[in-house]
């Protein structure tokens, strides 16, 4: 899972390291495994994703492993900045609502339905009436197409300042929702 995370999120984590192996090692500790679902192809993880009750977190970033792999300064920065981003609590989450998070697909399985299978499994087997996907970059077109194909619709759009947009490489963070019948 850490390798797939590094492949999928490396463009946003490149400040900390441009080496995907280092990113994978640095973040391997963070996954709260009982919140994650995986699609397997043989003995390989093809895709994964988490779904929480909007109260618990799907990741738990710890400073020590980040510092060990990224160095003291960048590891400390990663812990400070990314903990605030990845472990942001929902304010008064609605009842019966699940948060779909950290969807990732291995490069060799992209476009083959692995991520769709993980999300469909969550939608079919978890007890929530509403599912939220928070903050997808507007430039992540494959993810947006996947979520829309599965029935998610945009319900919120957060604009970045021009300076933030230049630095990040995108202009909006889009939030999506799916209401089950």
C-alpha positions as CSV (number, residue, x, y, z in Angstrom):
1,X,0.0,0.0,0.0
2,X,2.8,2.4,0.8
3,X,4.3,1.9,-2.7
4,X,1.0,2.7,-4.3
5,X,0.5,5.7,-2.0
6,X,4.0,6.9,-3.1
7,X,3.1,6.4,-6.8
8,X,-0.2,8.2,-6.5
9,X,0.7,11.1,-4.2
10,X,4.3,11.7,-5.1
11,X,3.6,14.9,-7.0
12,X,2.2,16.5,-3.8
13,X,5.0,15.0,-1.6
14,X,7.9,15.9,-3.8
15,X,9.1,18.7,-1.4
16,X,9.9,16.0,1.1
17,X,11.6,13.6,-1.4
18,X,11.6,13.0,-5.1
19,X,12.5,9.3,-4.4
20,X,9.3,7.2,-4.4
21,X,11.0,4.5,-2.4
22,X,11.8,7.0,0.4
23,X,8.3,8.3,0.3
24,X,6.9,4.8,0.6
25,X,9.2,4.0,3.6
26,X,8.4,7.3,5.3
27,X,4.6,6.9,5.1
28,X,4.3,3.1,5.4
29,X,3.6,3.4,9.1
30,X,0.5,5.7,8.8
31,X,-2.2,3.4,7.5
32,X,-4.8,2.4,10.1
33,X,-5.4,-1.0,8.5
34,X,-8.9,-1.7,9.9
35,X,-10.1,1.3,7.9
36,X,-8.7,0.1,4.6
37,X,-10.1,-2.1,1.8
38,X,-7.9,-3.6,-0.9
39,X,-8.4,-5.2,-4.3
40,X,-6.0,-8.0,-4.9
41,X,-4.6,-9.4,-8.1
42,X,-3.0,-12.7,-7.1
43,X,-0.8,-11.8,-4.1
44,X,-0.4,-8.1,-5.2
45,X,-2.4,-5.1,-4.0
46,X,-4.0,-3.6,-7.1
47,X,-5.9,-0.8,-5.4
48,X,-6.9,0.3,-2.0
49,X,-9.0,2.9,-0.2
50,X,-10.3,3.7,3.2
51,X,-13.7,4.5,4.6
52,X,-14.3,6.0,8.0
53,X,-17.3,7.0,10.1
54,X,-16.1,10.7,9.8
55,X,-15.0,10.5,13.5
56,X,-12.0,8.2,13.3
57,X,-9.0,8.7,11.1
58,X,-7.8,6.3,8.4
59,X,-4.1,7.4,8.9
60,X,-2.0,8.1,11.9
61,X,1.1,10.1,11.0
62,X,4.0,9.8,13.5
63,X,7.0,12.1,13.6
64,X,9.7,9.4,14.3
65,X,9.3,7.4,11.1
66,X,9.0,10.5,9.0
67,X,12.2,12.0,10.5
68,X,14.0,8.6,10.1
69,X,13.3,8.5,6.3
70,X,13.0,12.2,5.4
71,X,15.6,13.7,7.7
72,X,14.9,15.8,10.8
73,X,13.8,19.0,9.1
74,X,11.6,17.6,6.3
75,X,10.3,14.8,8.6
76,X,9.3,17.3,11.2
77,X,7.7,19.5,8.5
78,X,5.8,16.5,7.0
79,X,4.5,15.5,10.5
80,X,3.3,19.1,11.2
81,X,1.8,20.0,7.8
82,X,0.5,16.6,6.7
83,X,-1.0,15.6,10.0
84,X,-3.1,18.8,9.9
85,X,-4.1,17.9,6.3
86,X,-4.6,14.1,6.6
87,X,-6.0,14.0,10.0
88,X,-8.5,16.9,9.7
89,X,-11.6,16.1,11.8
90,X,-15.1,16.6,10.4
91,X,-17.0,19.2,12.3
92,X,-20.4,17.8,13.4
93,X,-20.4,15.0,10.8
94,X,-23.9,14.0,9.7
95,X,-25.2,10.6,11.1
96,X,-24.9,7.6,8.8
97,X,-22.1,9.3,6.8
98,X,-18.9,7.6,5.6
99,X,-15.8,9.3,4.4
100,X,-14.0,7.7,1.4
101,X,-10.3,8.4,1.6
102,X,-6.9,7.7,0.1
103,X,-8.0,5.8,-3.0
104,X,-4.9,4.5,-4.8
105,X,-4.2,2.2,-7.7
106,X,-1.0,0.5,-8.6
107,X,0.4,1.8,-11.9
108,X,0.2,-1.6,-13.6
109,X,-3.5,-1.9,-12.7
110,X,-4.8,1.6,-13.6
111,X,-7.8,1.7,-15.9
112,X,-8.7,-1.9,-15.1
113,X,-11.4,-1.3,-12.6
114,X,-9.5,-2.1,-9.4
115,X,-10.3,1.2,-7.6
116,X,-13.9,0.9,-8.8
117,X,-14.1,-2.5,-7.2
118,X,-12.8,-1.2,-3.9
119,X,-15.2,1.7,-3.8
120,X,-18.2,-0.5,-4.9
121,X,-17.4,-2.9,-2.2
122,X,-17.4,-0.1,0.4
123,X,-20.7,1.2,-1.0
124,X,-22.3,-2.3,-1.0
125,X,-21.1,-3.5,2.4
126,X,-20.8,-0.5,4.7
127,X,-23.8,0.8,6.6
128,X,-23.7,4.5,5.6
129,X,-26.5,6.3,3.7
130,X,-24.2,9.1,2.6
131,X,-20.6,8.9,1.4
132,X,-18.3,11.9,1.1
133,X,-15.0,12.3,-0.7
134,X,-13.3,15.5,0.5
135,X,-10.8,17.6,-1.4
136,X,-10.0,16.1,-4.8
137,X,-7.7,18.3,-6.9
138,X,-9.5,19.6,-10.0
139,X,-6.6,18.4,-12.1
140,X,-7.1,14.8,-11.0
141,X,-9.3,14.0,-14.0
142,X,-9.1,10.2,-13.8
143,X,-10.2,10.3,-10.1
144,X,-13.1,12.7,-10.9
145,X,-14.3,10.5,-13.8
146,X,-14.2,7.4,-11.6
147,X,-16.1,9.1,-8.8
148,X,-18.7,10.5,-11.1
149,X,-19.1,7.1,-12.9
150,X,-19.9,5.6,-9.4
151,X,-22.6,8.2,-8.8
152,X,-20.7,10.9,-6.7
153,X,-21.6,14.5,-7.4
154,X,-19.9,17.7,-6.5
155,X,-21.3,19.5,-3.5
156,X,-18.5,21.9,-2.6
157,X,-15.6,23.6,-4.4
158,X,-12.8,25.4,-2.6
159,X,-10.7,27.9,-4.6
160,X,-7.0,28.3,-3.9
161,X,-5.4,31.7,-4.0
162,X,-3.5,32.4,-7.2
163,X,-0.2,32.0,-5.3
164,X,-1.3,28.6,-3.9
165,X,-2.6,27.5,-7.3
166,X,0.7,28.2,-9.0
167,X,2.6,26.4,-6.3
168,X,0.2,23.4,-6.1
169,X,-0.5,23.1,-9.8
170,X,-4.3,23.1,-9.5
171,X,-7.0,25.8,-8.8
172,X,-9.8,24.0,-6.8
173,X,-10.3,21.3,-4.3
174,X,-13.6,19.5,-5.1
175,X,-15.7,17.7,-2.5
176,X,-18.1,15.0,-3.7
177,X,-21.1,13.2,-2.2
178,X,-23.1,10.1,-2.9
179,X,-26.6,9.5,-1.3
180,X,-27.7,5.9,-1.3
181,X,-31.4,5.3,-2.0
